[in-house]
Amino acid sequence: MKCSVCGKEIETTFLGKINGNYVKSAGKAYSVCSSCFKVNKETIKTKINK
């Protein structure tokens, strides 16, 4: 799975869960890596909606 902000591959655990977070915007859930999630959430939403 790739990060919706930077495009890097997100690592997963052995159970298939991502080492990151999901951000909901406009009714959809986008996967975001942990390094991008450290940025303000509003900044992430504006980058996803572009």
N, CA, C, O and CB atoms as a CASP TS submission, in Angstrom:
PFRMAT TS
TARGET T0000
AUTHOR 0000-0000-0000
METHOD Language model
MODEL 1
PARENT N/A
ATOM      1  N   MET     1       0.852  -1.169   0.000  1.00  0.00           N
ATOM      2  CA  MET     1       0.000   0.000   0.000  1.00  0.00           C
ATOM      3  C   MET     1       0.899   1.234   0.000  1.00  0.00           C
ATOM      4  O   MET     1       1.943   1.249   0.652  1.00  0.00           O
ATOM      5  CB  MET     1      -0.970  -0.003   1.225  1.00  0.00           C
ATOM      6  N   LYS     2       0.489   2.263  -0.731  1.00  0.00           N
ATOM      7  CA  LYS     2       1.298   3.468  -0.841  1.00  0.00           C
ATOM      8  C   LYS     2       0.664   4.624  -0.082  1.00  0.00           C
ATOM      9  O   LYS     2      -0.555   4.685   0.079  1.00  0.00           O
ATOM     10  CB  LYS     2       1.494   3.844  -2.302  1.00  0.00           C
ATOM     11  N   CYS     3       1.502   5.531   0.376  1.00  0.00           N
ATOM     12  CA  CYS     3       1.060   6.734   1.074  1.00  0.00           C
ATOM     13  C   CYS     3       0.386   7.658   0.069  1.00  0.00           C
ATOM     14  O   CYS     3       0.886   7.838  -1.041  1.00  0.00           O
ATOM     15  CB  CYS     3       2.254   7.450   1.781  1.00  0.00           C
ATOM     16  N   SER     4      -0.743   8.243   0.449  1.00  0.00           N
ATOM     17  CA  SER     4      -1.483   9.134  -0.440  1.00  0.00           C
ATOM     18  C   SER     4      -0.823  10.500  -0.563  1.00  0.00           C
ATOM     19  O   SER     4      -1.130  11.249  -1.490  1.00  0.00           O
ATOM     20  CB  SER     4      -2.905   9.297   0.053  1.00  0.00           C
ATOM     21  N   VAL     5       0.077  10.838   0.353  1.00  0.00           N
ATOM     22  CA  VAL     5       0.707  12.155   0.340  1.00  0.00           C
ATOM     23  C   VAL     5       2.042  12.108  -0.393  1.00  0.00           C
ATOM     24  O   VAL     5       2.248  12.851  -1.352  1.00  0.00           O
ATOM     25  CB  VAL     5       0.907  12.669   1.771  1.00  0.00           C
ATOM     26  N   CYS     6       2.953  11.238   0.053  1.00  0.00           N
ATOM     27  CA  CYS     6       4.307  11.230  -0.523  1.00  0.00           C
ATOM     28  C   CYS     6       4.519  10.130  -1.559  1.00  0.00           C
ATOM     29  O   CYS     6       5.448  10.224  -2.360  1.00  0.00           O
ATOM     30  CB  CYS     6       5.326  11.073   0.576  1.00  0.00           C
ATOM     31  N   GLY     7       3.696   9.105  -1.567  1.00  0.00           N
ATOM     32  CA  GLY     7       3.815   8.042  -2.549  1.00  0.00           C
ATOM     33  C   GLY     7       4.758   6.916  -2.174  1.00  0.00           C
ATOM     34  O   GLY     7       4.963   5.993  -2.962  1.00  0.00           O
ATOM     35  N   LYS     8       5.340   6.977  -0.969  1.00  0.00           N
ATOM     36  CA  LYS     8       6.230   5.907  -0.519  1.00  0.00           C
ATOM     37  C   LYS     8       5.418   4.675  -0.147  1.00  0.00           C
ATOM     38  O   LYS     8       4.232   4.766   0.170  1.00  0.00           O
ATOM     39  CB  LYS     8       7.083   6.372   0.682  1.00  0.00           C
ATOM     40  N   GLU     9       6.074   3.529  -0.192  1.00  0.00           N
ATOM     41  CA  GLU     9       5.440   2.284   0.211  1.00  0.00           C
ATOM     42  C   GLU     9       5.334   2.245   1.737  1.00  0.00           C
ATOM     43  O   GLU     9       6.320   2.493   2.432  1.00  0.00           O
ATOM     44  CB  GLU     9       6.236   1.059  -0.322  1.00  0.00           C
ATOM     45  N   ILE    10       4.142   1.936   2.264  1.00  0.00           N
ATOM     46  CA  ILE    10       3.924   1.866   3.706  1.00  0.00           C
ATOM     47  C   ILE    10       4.183   0.444   4.163  1.00  0.00           C
ATOM     48  O   ILE    10       3.663  -0.506   3.579  1.00  0.00           O
ATOM     49  CB  ILE    10       2.483   2.318   4.088  1.00  0.00           C
ATOM     50  N   GLU    11       4.991   0.295   5.211  1.00  0.00           N
ATOM     51  CA  GLU    11       5.290  -1.018   5.756  1.00  0.00           C
ATOM     52  C   GLU    11       4.046  -1.605   6.411  1.00  0.00           C
ATOM     53  O   GLU    11       3.189  -0.873   6.906  1.00  0.00           O
ATOM     54  CB  GLU    11       6.447  -0.938   6.767  1.00  0.00           C
ATOM     55  N   THR    12       3.955  -2.931   6.407  1.00  0.00           N
ATOM     56  CA  THR    12       2.824  -3.608   7.049  1.00  0.00           C
ATOM     57  C   THR    12       3.341  -4.572   8.106  1.00  0.00           C
ATOM     58  O   THR    12       4.486  -5.022   8.050  1.00  0.00           O
ATOM     59  CB  THR    12       1.957  -4.361   6.003  1.00  0.00           C
ATOM     60  N   THR    13       2.483  -4.879   9.066  1.00  0.00           N
ATOM     61  CA  THR    13       2.821  -5.870  10.078  1.00  0.00           C
ATOM     62  C   THR    13       2.565  -7.264   9.521  1.00  0.00           C
ATOM     63  O   THR    13       2.069  -7.405   8.403  1.00  0.00           O
ATOM     64  CB  THR    13       2.008  -5.637  11.375  1.00  0.00           C
ATOM     65  N   PHE    14       2.892  -8.274  10.278  1.00  0.00           N
ATOM     66  CA  PHE    14       2.690  -9.635   9.806  1.00  0.00           C
ATOM     67  C   PHE    14       1.208  -9.992   9.697  1.00  0.00           C
ATOM     68  O   PHE    14       0.857 -10.971   9.038  1.00  0.00           O
ATOM     69  CB  PHE    14       3.388 -10.609  10.732  1.00  0.00           C
ATOM     70  N   LEU    15       0.341  -9.215  10.330  1.00  0.00           N
ATOM     71  CA  LEU    15      -1.099  -9.443  10.228  1.00  0.00           C
ATOM     72  C   LEU    15      -1.739  -8.645   9.090  1.00  0.00           C
ATOM     73  O   LEU    15      -2.947  -8.734   8.873  1.00  0.00           O
ATOM     74  CB  LEU    15      -1.770  -9.087  11.539  1.00  0.00           C
ATOM     75  N   GLY    16      -0.943  -7.876   8.374  1.00  0.00           N
ATOM     76  CA  GLY    16      -1.449  -7.118   7.241  1.00  0.00           C
ATOM     77  C   GLY    16      -1.900  -5.713   7.574  1.00  0.00           C
ATOM     78  O   GLY    16      -2.450  -5.028   6.712  1.00  0.00           O
ATOM     79  N   LYS    17      -1.682  -5.260   8.808  1.00  0.00           N
ATOM     80  CA  LYS    17      -2.050  -3.898   9.189  1.00  0.00           C
ATOM     81  C   LYS    17      -0.919  -2.956   8.783  1.00  0.00           C
ATOM     82  O   LYS    17       0.246  -3.352   8.761  1.00  0.00           O
ATOM     83  CB  LYS    17      -2.339  -3.797  10.724  1.00  0.00           C
ATOM     84  N   ILE    18      -1.265  -1.710   8.462  1.00  0.00           N
ATOM     85  CA  ILE    18      -0.240  -0.760   8.026  1.00  0.00           C
ATOM     86  C   ILE    18       0.407  -0.085   9.230  1.00  0.00           C
ATOM     87  O   ILE    18      -0.218   0.080  10.278  1.00  0.00           O
ATOM     88  CB  ILE    18      -0.845   0.298   7.082  1.00  0.00           C
ATOM     89  N   ASN    19       1.667   0.302   9.062  1.00  0.00           N
ATOM     90  CA  ASN    19       2.371   1.093  10.068  1.00  0.00           C
ATOM     91  C   ASN    19       2.184   2.558   9.718  1.00  0.00           C
ATOM     92  O   ASN    19       3.127   3.241   9.318  1.00  0.00           O
ATOM     93  CB  ASN    19       3.892   0.716  10.141  1.00  0.00           C
ATOM     94  N   GLY    20       0.979   3.022   9.872  1.00  0.00           N
ATOM     95  CA  GLY    20       0.617   4.385   9.545  1.00  0.00           C
ATOM     96  C   GLY    20      -0.803   4.646  10.022  1.00  0.00           C
ATOM     97  O   GLY    20      -1.279   4.003  10.958  1.00  0.00           O
ATOM     98  N   ASN    21      -1.467   5.577   9.383  1.00  0.00           N
ATOM     99  CA  ASN    21      -2.818   5.937   9.785  1.00  0.00           C
ATOM    100  C   ASN    21      -3.684   6.123   8.557  1.00  0.00           C
ATOM    101  O   ASN    21      -3.194   6.215   7.432  1.00  0.00           O
ATOM    102  CB  ASN    21      -2.815   7.210  10.642  1.00  0.00           C
ATOM    103  N   TYR    22      -4.987   6.177   8.801  1.00  0.00           N
ATOM    104  CA  TYR    22      -5.935   6.490   7.759  1.00  0.00           C
ATOM    105  C   TYR    22      -6.505   7.867   8.045  1.00  0.00           C
ATOM    106  O   TYR    22      -6.799   8.193   9.195  1.00  0.00           O
ATOM    107  CB  TYR    22      -7.054   5.419   7.669  1.00  0.00           C
ATOM    108  N   VAL    23      -6.663   8.681   7.001  1.00  0.00           N
ATOM    109  CA  VAL    23      -7.236  10.012   7.133  1.00  0.00           C
ATOM    110  C   VAL    23      -8.468  10.053   6.246  1.00  0.00           C
ATOM    111  O   VAL    23      -8.394   9.751   5.056  1.00  0.00           O
ATOM    112  CB  VAL    23      -6.203  11.138   6.745  1.00  0.00           C
ATOM    113  N   LYS    24      -9.608  10.429   6.829  1.00  0.00           N
ATOM    114  CA  LYS    24     -10.838  10.521   6.060  1.00  0.00           C
ATOM    115  C   LYS    24     -10.979  11.919   5.498  1.00  0.00           C
ATOM    116  O   LYS    24     -10.809  12.911   6.206  1.00  0.00           O
ATOM    117  CB  LYS    24     -12.056  10.157   6.921  1.00  0.00           C
ATOM    118  N   SER    25     -11.296  11.981   4.208  1.00  0.00           N
ATOM    119  CA  SER    25     -11.499  13.252   3.535  1.00  0.00           C
ATOM    120  C   SER    25     -12.488  13.031   2.407  1.00  0.00           C
ATOM    121  O   SER    25     -12.300  12.141   1.576  1.00  0.00           O
ATOM    122  CB  SER    25     -10.157  13.839   3.005  1.00  0.00           C
ATOM    123  N   ALA    26     -13.522  13.822   2.374  1.00  0.00           N
ATOM    124  CA  ALA    26     -14.553  13.747   1.328  1.00  0.00           C
ATOM    125  C   ALA    26     -15.181  12.362   1.249  1.00  0.00           C
ATOM    126  O   ALA    26     -15.482  11.880   0.157  1.00  0.00           O
ATOM    127  CB  ALA    26     -13.959  14.118  -0.027  1.00  0.00           C
ATOM    128  N   GLY    27     -15.381  11.724   2.384  1.00  0.00           N
ATOM    129  CA  GLY    27     -16.054  10.435   2.430  1.00  0.00           C
ATOM    130  C   GLY    27     -15.189   9.236   2.094  1.00  0.00           C
ATOM    131  O   GLY    27     -15.696   8.115   2.071  1.00  0.00           O
ATOM    132  N   LYS    28     -13.904   9.425   1.833  1.00  0.00           N
ATOM    133  CA  LYS    28     -12.997   8.329   1.522  1.00  0.00           C
ATOM    134  C   LYS    28     -11.901   8.261   2.575  1.00  0.00           C
ATOM    135  O   LYS    28     -11.556   9.271   3.189  1.00  0.00           O
ATOM    136  CB  LYS    28     -12.389   8.497   0.111  1.00  0.00           C
ATOM    137  N   ALA    29     -11.361   7.080   2.779  1.00  0.00           N
ATOM    138  CA  ALA    29     -10.252   6.902   3.709  1.00  0.00           C
ATOM    139  C   ALA    29      -8.964   6.747   2.915  1.00  0.00           C
ATOM    140  O   ALA    29      -8.872   5.892   2.035  1.00  0.00           O
ATOM    141  CB  ALA    29     -10.485   5.673   4.633  1.00  0.00           C
ATOM    142  N   TYR    30      -7.983   7.564   3.220  1.00  0.00           N
ATOM    143  CA  TYR    30      -6.698   7.541   2.547  1.00  0.00           C
ATOM    144  C   TYR    30      -5.635   7.057   3.522  1.00  0.00           C
ATOM    145  O   TYR    30      -5.645   7.438   4.693  1.00  0.00           O
ATOM    146  CB  TYR    30      -6.341   8.935   1.985  1.00  0.00           C
ATOM    147  N   SER    31      -4.723   6.225   3.049  1.00  0.00           N
ATOM    148  CA  SER    31      -3.635   5.750   3.898  1.00  0.00           C
ATOM    149  C   SER    31      -2.498   6.758   3.879  1.00  0.00           C
ATOM    150  O   SER    31      -2.125   7.279   2.828  1.00  0.00           O
ATOM    151  CB  SER    31      -3.138   4.360   3.436  1.00  0.00           C
ATOM    152  N   VAL    32      -1.952   7.022   5.067  1.00  0.00           N
ATOM    153  CA  VAL    32      -0.872   7.991   5.220  1.00  0.00           C
ATOM    154  C   VAL    32       0.220   7.351   6.074  1.00  0.00           C
ATOM    155  O   VAL    32      -0.070   6.763   7.115  1.00  0.00           O
ATOM    156  CB  VAL    32      -1.387   9.326   5.865  1.00  0.00           C
ATOM    157  N   CYS    33       1.473   7.465   5.636  1.00  0.00           N
ATOM    158  CA  CYS    33       2.582   6.895   6.412  1.00  0.00           C
ATOM    159  C   CYS    33       2.796   7.700   7.689  1.00  0.00           C
ATOM    160  O   CYS    33       2.326   8.830   7.810  1.00  0.00           O
ATOM    161  CB  CYS    33       3.884   6.865   5.572  1.00  0.00           C
ATOM    162  N   SER    34       3.501   7.112   8.622  1.00  0.00           N
ATOM    163  CA  SER    34       3.665   7.747   9.928  1.00  0.00           C
ATOM    164  C   SER    34       4.494   9.026   9.849  1.00  0.00           C
ATOM    165  O   SER    34       4.267   9.946  10.634  1.00  0.00           O
ATOM    166  CB  SER    34       4.313   6.779  10.896  1.00  0.00           C
ATOM    167  N   SER    35       5.448   9.108   8.923  1.00  0.00           N
ATOM    168  CA  SER    35       6.249  10.327   8.811  1.00  0.00           C
ATOM    169  C   SER    35       5.425  11.481   8.255  1.00  0.00           C
ATOM    170  O   SER    35       5.626  12.623   8.669  1.00  0.00           O
ATOM    171  CB  SER    35       7.468  10.083   7.923  1.00  0.00           C
ATOM    172  N   CYS    36       4.513  11.223   7.341  1.00  0.00           N
ATOM    173  CA  CYS    36       3.641  12.282   6.805  1.00  0.00           C
ATOM    174  C   CYS    36       2.562  12.662   7.808  1.00  0.00           C
ATOM    175  O   CYS    36       2.096  13.802   7.811  1.00  0.00           O
ATOM    176  CB  CYS    36       2.991  11.831   5.486  1.00  0.00           C
ATOM    177  N   PHE    37       2.159  11.722   8.660  1.00  0.00           N
ATOM    178  CA  PHE    37       1.096  11.996   9.617  1.00  0.00           C
ATOM    179  C   PHE    37       1.553  12.958  10.706  1.00  0.00           C
ATOM    180  O   PHE    37       0.720  13.578  11.366  1.00  0.00           O
ATOM    181  CB  PHE    37       0.608  10.703  10.240  1.00  0.00           C
ATOM    182  N   LYS    38       2.862  13.092  10.903  1.00  0.00           N
ATOM    183  CA  LYS    38       3.376  14.025  11.901  1.00  0.00           C
ATOM    184  C   LYS    38       3.072  15.467  11.530  1.00  0.00           C
ATOM    185  O   LYS    38       3.067  16.346  12.391  1.00  0.00           O
ATOM    186  CB  LYS    38       4.873  13.841  12.071  1.00  0.00           C
ATOM    187  N   VAL    39       2.816  15.713  10.242  1.00  0.00           N
ATOM    188  CA  VAL    39       2.436  17.037   9.760  1.00  0.00           C
ATOM    189  C   VAL    39       0.993  17.308  10.198  1.00  0.00           C
ATOM    190  O   VAL    39       0.241  16.371  10.469  1.00  0.00           O
ATOM    191  CB  VAL    39       2.587  17.142   8.195  1.00  0.00           C
ATOM    192  N   ASN    40       0.613  18.568  10.267  1.00  0.00           N
ATOM    193  CA  ASN    40      -0.745  18.947  10.648  1.00  0.00           C
ATOM    194  C   ASN    40      -1.768  18.240   9.762  1.00  0.00           C
ATOM    195  O   ASN    40      -1.578  18.152   8.549  1.00  0.00           O
ATOM    196  CB  ASN    40      -0.924  20.474  10.558  1.00  0.00           C
ATOM    197  N   LYS    41      -2.851  17.734  10.355  1.00  0.00           N
ATOM    198  CA  LYS    41      -3.861  16.987   9.613  1.00  0.00           C
ATOM    199  C   LYS    41      -4.525  17.819   8.527  1.00  0.00           C
ATOM    200  O   LYS    41      -4.854  17.281   7.469  1.00  0.00           O
ATOM    201  CB  LYS    41      -4.909  16.465  10.556  1.00  0.00           C
ATOM    202  N   GLU    42      -4.730  19.099   8.749  1.00  0.00           N
ATOM    203  CA  GLU    42      -5.353  19.949   7.743  1.00  0.00           C
ATOM    204  C   GLU    42      -4.455  20.079   6.512  1.00  0.00           C
ATOM    205  O   GLU    42      -4.954  20.166   5.390  1.00  0.00           O
ATOM    206  CB  GLU    42      -5.658  21.336   8.328  1.00  0.00           C
ATOM    207  N   THR    43      -3.144  20.092   6.712  1.00  0.00           N
ATOM    208  CA  THR    43      -2.211  20.145   5.598  1.00  0.00           C
ATOM    209  C   THR    43      -2.299  18.865   4.779  1.00  0.00           C
ATOM    210  O   THR    43      -2.230  18.906   3.551  1.00  0.00           O
ATOM    211  CB  THR    43      -0.779  20.366   6.101  1.00  0.00           C
ATOM    212  N   ILE    44      -2.448  17.742   5.447  1.00  0.00           N
ATOM    213  CA  ILE    44      -2.567  16.461   4.751  1.00  0.00           C
ATOM    214  C   ILE    44      -3.843  16.436   3.912  1.00  0.00           C
ATOM    215  O   ILE    44      -3.815  15.986   2.766  1.00  0.00           O
ATOM    216  CB  ILE    44      -2.562  15.289   5.759  1.00  0.00           C
ATOM    217  N   LYS    45      -4.948  16.908   4.457  1.00  0.00           N
ATOM    218  CA  LYS    45      -6.201  16.900   3.726  1.00  0.00           C
ATOM    219  C   LYS    45      -6.142  17.776   2.487  1.00  0.00           C
ATOM    220  O   LYS    45      -6.732  17.425   1.466  1.00  0.00           O
ATOM    221  CB  LYS    45      -7.325  17.352   4.620  1.00  0.00           C
ATOM    222  N   THR    46      -5.446  18.905   2.545  1.00  0.00           N
ATOM    223  CA  THR    46      -5.338  19.763   1.366  1.00  0.00           C
ATOM    224  C   THR    46      -4.455  19.113   0.304  1.00  0.00           C
ATOM    225  O   THR    46      -4.717  19.273  -0.888  1.00  0.00           O
ATOM    226  CB  THR    46      -4.774  21.142   1.753  1.00  0.00           C
ATOM    227  N   LYS    47      -3.416  18.382   0.710  1.00  0.00           N
ATOM    228  CA  LYS    47      -2.565  17.700  -0.255  1.00  0.00           C
ATOM    229  C   LYS    47      -3.295  16.526  -0.914  1.00  0.00           C
ATOM    230  O   LYS    47      -3.072  16.249  -2.093  1.00  0.00           O
ATOM    231  CB  LYS    47      -1.287  17.210   0.425  1.00  0.00           C
ATOM    232  N   ILE    48      -4.163  15.835  -0.173  1.00  0.00           N
ATOM    233  CA  ILE    48      -4.912  14.699  -0.717  1.00  0.00           C
ATOM    234  C   ILE    48      -5.953  15.184  -1.712  1.00  0.00           C
ATOM    235  O   ILE    48      -6.149  14.551  -2.749  1.00  0.00           O
ATOM    236  CB  ILE    48      -5.587  13.896   0.413  1.00  0.00           C
ATOM    237  N   ASN    49      -6.615  16.275  -1.427  1.00  0.00           N
ATOM    238  CA  ASN    49      -7.704  16.747  -2.278  1.00  0.00           C
ATOM    239  C   ASN    49      -7.233  17.378  -3.580  1.00  0.00           C
ATOM    240  O   ASN    49      -8.068  17.692  -4.429  1.00  0.00           O
ATOM    241  CB  ASN    49      -8.531  17.733  -1.527  1.00  0.00           C
ATOM    242  N   LYS    50      -5.942  17.577  -3.775  1.00  0.00           N
ATOM    243  CA  LYS    50      -5.435  18.172  -5.025  1.00  0.00           C
ATOM    244  C   LYS    50      -5.452  17.203  -6.149  1.00  0.00           C
ATOM    245  O   LYS    50      -5.059  17.545  -7.264  1.00  0.00           O
ATOM    246  CB  LYS    50      -4.042  18.689  -4.848  1.00  0.00           C
TER
END
